Amino acid sequence: MAACVWWIILSLSWVLAAASKWSSEAIASYSAHFHAVGWLIPAAQTIVVLVFNAIDGDPVSGMCYVGNTNVNHLRMFVLGGKTDKFM
């Protein structure tokens, strides 16, 4: 999820630099805001997943993931977490 948020921030920086002709110094002045958004949103999503105890382990492969055994958790946290980035 953090990669999606950082991709949006990178895309916004590209738009500001290319289309709006912002200087690199003007974009760099927002770096603290970019880092706050880039880390707080995924951290909040992680905390919500932990609070709901939605992490499932696969006994065969030994991998832990959200929604391995519970389709509702998969829909709510994985698919919902991806689609809210596009809205």
Sequence and secondary structure as in RCSB ss.txt:
>XXXX:A:sequence
MAACVWWIILSLSWVLAAASKWSSEAIASYSAHFHAVGWLIPAAQTIVVLVFNAIDGDPVSGMCYVGNTNVNHLR
MFVLGGKTDKFM
>XXXX:A:secstr
 HHHHHHHHHHHHHHHHHTS   HHHHHTTHHHHHHHHHHHHHHHHHHHHHTT EEE TTT  EEETSS HHHII
IIIIHHHHHHH 
